Amino acid sequence: MTNDNTSLTQITADALQRLTAKQAAREEALRLSREVIRNASVAIRAAHRNEMEQAKAMVKSTRKLVKTSRELLSSHPDLYFMGFTQDAQKEYVEAEAVCAFITDMPLPGPDSLGVEVAPYLNGLAEAASELRRYILDLLRRDEDARCEELMAKMDEVYSMMLVMDFPDGVTGGLRRTTDALRAVLERTRGDLTLLLRQRRLERRLAEQEK
């Protein structure tokens, strides 16, 4: 009986130690995830303002946070795949992709960013949707050619997402993200086509008046 009591005491102490460590890791990972999401949002806003140095610096610091979070939870895979880490990775990927699209730089893959495939794909799709806002700003500045280039990127991302025909449990709800991208893409294409036709007509009328 004494041996059983001693054994239970040891098991209790060990369980408390492990769960305390897990709880500490969870709290820190949550903090890091919130910081990643906040930084990614700041980076995207800076990119829309064409403050690319600030955007790149913020993305770089966010990349370190994502790496720290991944390493922190390496011994807690149940926490790593609980959802909040993937949400943060998705926002980080969105910031990376928006900066790459706007600066016309190569798009980094999930392995180079240190993220899982599902949040990568969702972040990439949301970045393509985010280009609508940038395209509308370009339209106001009469940068028609650049608008068409970014529309082509949106189309490429959408075509890529259509290939990913897997259950939502595997892709992290990518089907919903893809549907949202399709709606944004159609609206943006309609707005762009209408304005480009209007400008061509205005140029023809101006030429005839001359």
Secondary structure, 3 states (H helix, E strand, C coil): CHHHHHHHHHHHHHHHHHHHHHHHHHHHHHHHHHHHHHHHHHHHHHHHCCCHHHHHHHHHHHHHHHHHHHHHCCCCHHHHCCCHHHHHHHHHHHHHHHHHHHHCCCCCCHHHHCCCHHHHHHHHHHHHHHHHHHHHHHHHCCCHHHHHHHHHHHHHHHHHHHHCCCCHHHHCCHHHHHHHHHHHHHHHHHHHHHHHHHHHHHHHHHHHHC
